[in-house]
Amino acid sequence: MEYEAIAYIGNDLFAVRKEAESADPLLVQMDTSDIENTVHKVTIGGDIKKIDAITSDWVGNRLLFVSGMALYQLSLDAFLTTTTLTPQLLIDLSSGAADAKQLTFDPFKK
């Protein structure tokens, strides 16, 4: 199991990971008192294969992430009631805007 990114929204901890039985990345809600315990997980649909950086928007109840040369949002409103969430493309990033990844600082990446 490989974690690609992790972010808090309010008191909830979310992580994106790959599992052997799925080609698509998974969004998992982790138990904050025992991170080995998964509260719920859903498949991230669409053409997303790798997430480069992620941050949370707790007011909008969504995750914002960079994948390749694009910025996406993933609404968490239906997280507990579905098995697949499909991200919405916000903007395509130009090569000069690739530094948008710095806006989504992930302290767990080197």
VMD Tcl script that draws the C-alpha trace (Angstrom):
set ca {
  {0.00 0.00 0.00}
  {1.45 3.35 -1.07}
  {0.16 6.72 0.15}
  {0.38 9.55 -2.37}
  {-1.00 12.44 -0.28}
  {-2.69 13.25 3.01}
  {-4.82 16.17 4.23}
  {-7.10 17.16 7.11}
  {-10.58 18.63 6.70}
  {-11.80 19.76 10.09}
  {-11.23 16.78 12.37}
  {-11.17 14.22 9.55}
  {-7.97 12.82 8.07}
  {-8.05 11.86 4.39}
  {-5.37 10.11 2.37}
  {-4.94 9.07 -1.24}
  {-3.40 5.66 -1.70}
  {-2.89 2.89 -4.22}
  {-3.88 -0.69 -3.49}
  {-2.84 -3.77 -5.44}
  {-6.41 -4.77 -6.35}
  {-7.30 -1.38 -7.88}
  {-5.74 0.48 -10.82}
  {-7.37 3.74 -9.67}
  {-6.29 5.69 -6.60}
  {-8.46 5.47 -3.50}
  {-9.51 8.23 -1.16}
  {-9.64 6.92 2.40}
  {-10.82 8.49 5.62}
  {-8.50 7.38 8.38}
  {-9.23 7.06 12.08}
  {-7.27 9.90 13.68}
  {-6.64 7.91 16.86}
  {-5.44 4.83 14.92}
  {-4.25 5.60 11.39}
  {-4.08 1.90 10.55}
  {-7.89 1.85 10.76}
  {-9.83 2.96 7.65}
  {-13.20 4.57 8.38}
  {-14.36 4.60 4.73}
  {-12.80 4.46 1.28}
  {-13.91 5.34 -2.24}
  {-12.37 5.08 -5.68}
  {-11.29 8.30 -7.35}
  {-12.83 8.05 -10.81}
  {-11.90 9.72 -14.06}
  {-8.47 9.73 -15.65}
  {-6.58 10.46 -12.43}
  {-3.65 8.07 -12.05}
  {-1.33 10.00 -9.71}
  {-1.86 12.92 -7.35}
  {1.12 15.23 -7.09}
  {-0.12 17.45 -4.25}
  {-3.29 17.90 -2.19}
  {-4.82 20.42 0.20}
  {-8.19 20.84 1.88}
  {-10.92 23.45 1.68}
  {-12.93 22.89 4.86}
  {-15.39 25.69 4.05}
  {-16.28 24.08 0.71}
  {-15.93 20.53 2.12}
  {-13.64 19.53 -0.71}
  {-10.12 18.49 -1.52}
  {-8.08 20.40 -4.08}
  {-5.31 18.53 -5.83}
  {-2.80 18.77 -8.63}
  {-2.52 15.86 -11.02}
  {-0.21 16.23 -13.97}
  {-0.73 19.70 -15.38}
  {-4.22 20.33 -13.95}
  {-5.90 21.49 -10.75}
  {-8.96 19.48 -9.65}
  {-11.53 19.56 -6.87}
  {-13.10 16.57 -5.21}
  {-16.31 17.34 -3.32}
  {-16.72 15.32 -0.13}
  {-20.48 15.84 0.24}
  {-21.27 12.32 -1.02}
  {-18.15 10.65 0.42}
  {-19.93 8.36 2.90}
  {-22.76 7.40 0.52}
  {-20.89 6.34 -2.62}
  {-18.12 4.03 -3.79}
  {-16.70 6.33 -6.49}
  {-16.05 10.08 -6.53}
  {-15.24 11.82 -9.80}
  {-13.07 14.93 -9.55}
  {-13.96 18.12 -11.37}
  {-11.31 19.89 -13.44}
  {-10.88 23.47 -12.23}
  {-8.08 24.71 -14.49}
  {-5.36 23.39 -16.74}
  {-1.97 24.59 -15.58}
  {0.58 26.05 -17.94}
  {4.18 24.94 -17.62}
  {4.93 28.17 -15.76}
  {2.08 27.48 -13.33}
  {3.40 24.10 -12.29}
  {4.47 25.82 -9.08}
  {0.82 25.54 -8.01}
  {2.02 22.37 -6.33}
  {3.73 24.60 -3.78}
  {0.31 25.93 -2.74}
  {-0.71 22.44 -1.74}
  {2.11 21.84 0.70}
  {2.33 18.26 1.90}
  {4.62 17.90 4.92}
  {4.85 14.12 4.37}
  {6.57 14.41 0.98}
  {10.27 14.98 0.65}
}
mol new
graphics top color blue
foreach p $ca { graphics top sphere $p radius 0.5 }
foreach p [lrange $ca 0 end-1] q [lrange $ca 1 end] { graphics top cylinder $p $q radius 0.2 }
display resetview
